[in-house]
Amino acid sequence: MKRYSLKIKEIELQLHDGNYNRRVQYNEKDFDILVISFKEKADLIRKFAISANCLPNSDSIHLIFDPNTHKVSFSPQEINTSIINDVAKLLCSDKT
C-alpha cells in the first residue's frame, strides 16, 4: 500500500438564513486539498474536498447553497466537476 503525505486546509462556514452564497477565502494555495464544511442542520455537517490544483489562482471561491433543493455548487463553475463529496471516506480510506 502506498502512503501519501498531503497538506489539508479545512474551512468551516456558517450559513445564515437568507445568506446562502458564501465566499470561501483560502488566501495562498499552500495546501494540497481544501476541505469546506458547513452545518446544514443541527445534526448534519456537510463536507466537500477540492484539490488545490483545481482552484483558481485567485484567493477565494464561492459556495452556493440552495435551501429548497439542498444542492451545493461552487463558483467558478469549473470547480463543480472536481468536488469530492465523501470526505470521510477519503480521509479514512485505509481503515477496514
C-alpha positions in Angstrom: 0.0 0.0 0.0 1.3 3.5 -0.9 1.1 6.3 1.6 0.9 9.9 0.7 1.5 13.0 2.7 -1.0 15.7 2.0 -1.4 19.1 3.5 -5.1 19.7 4.1 -6.7 23.1 4.9 -10.2 23.0 6.4 -12.6 26.0 6.4 -15.8 25.9 8.4 -18.6 28.1 7.1 -21.6 29.4 8.9 -24.7 29.7 6.8 -27.3 32.2 7.9 -31.0 32.5 6.8 -31.1 34.5 3.6 -27.4 34.4 3.0 -26.6 31.2 1.1 -23.9 32.5 -1.2 -20.7 32.4 0.9 -17.2 33.4 0.0 -14.6 30.8 0.8 -11.3 32.6 1.3 -8.2 30.3 1.3 -5.6 33.0 0.5 -2.4 31.3 -0.6 -2.6 27.8 -2.1 -0.1 26.4 0.4 -2.1 23.1 0.7 -2.9 20.1 -1.4 -6.6 19.7 -0.5 -9.1 22.3 0.6 -12.0 20.9 2.8 -15.0 23.1 3.1 -17.6 22.3 5.8 -20.9 23.8 7.0 -23.7 22.8 9.2 -26.9 22.4 7.2 -29.0 21.2 10.2 -28.2 20.7 13.9 -27.2 17.1 13.2 -25.9 17.3 9.6 -22.5 18.6 8.7 -21.6 18.6 5.0 -18.0 18.5 3.8 -16.5 18.9 0.4 -12.9 18.5 -0.7 -11.2 20.2 -3.7 -7.7 19.7 -4.9 -5.6 22.8 -4.8 -4.7 22.2 -8.5 -8.4 22.7 -9.4 -8.8 26.0 -7.6 -8.4 29.3 -9.5 -5.4 31.5 -9.0 -7.4 34.0 -7.0 -7.6 33.8 -3.2 -11.2 32.6 -2.9 -14.2 30.8 -4.4 -17.9 30.9 -3.6 -20.1 28.2 -2.2 -23.7 28.5 -3.3 -26.4 26.6 -1.3 -29.9 26.2 -2.4 -32.1 25.8 0.7 -35.0 24.4 -1.3 -33.2 21.6 -3.0 -30.2 21.4 -0.6 -27.9 21.4 -3.6 -24.4 22.8 -3.2 -22.5 24.3 -6.1 -19.3 26.4 -6.4 -18.2 29.4 -8.4 -16.3 29.4 -10.7 -18.4 26.6 -12.2 -15.3 24.5 -13.4 -14.7 23.5 -9.8 -18.0 21.6 -9.6 -16.6 18.7 -11.6 -13.6 18.3 -9.2 -15.5 18.0 -5.9 -15.1 15.1 -3.6 -18.3 14.7 -1.7 -17.4 11.8 0.6 -14.7 13.4 2.6 -14.9 11.0 5.5 -14.2 8.1 3.1 -11.3 10.0 1.6 -9.7 10.8 4.9 -10.3 7.3 6.4 -9.5 5.3 3.3 -7.0 2.9 4.9 -9.5 1.8 7.7 -11.2 -1.6 7.3 
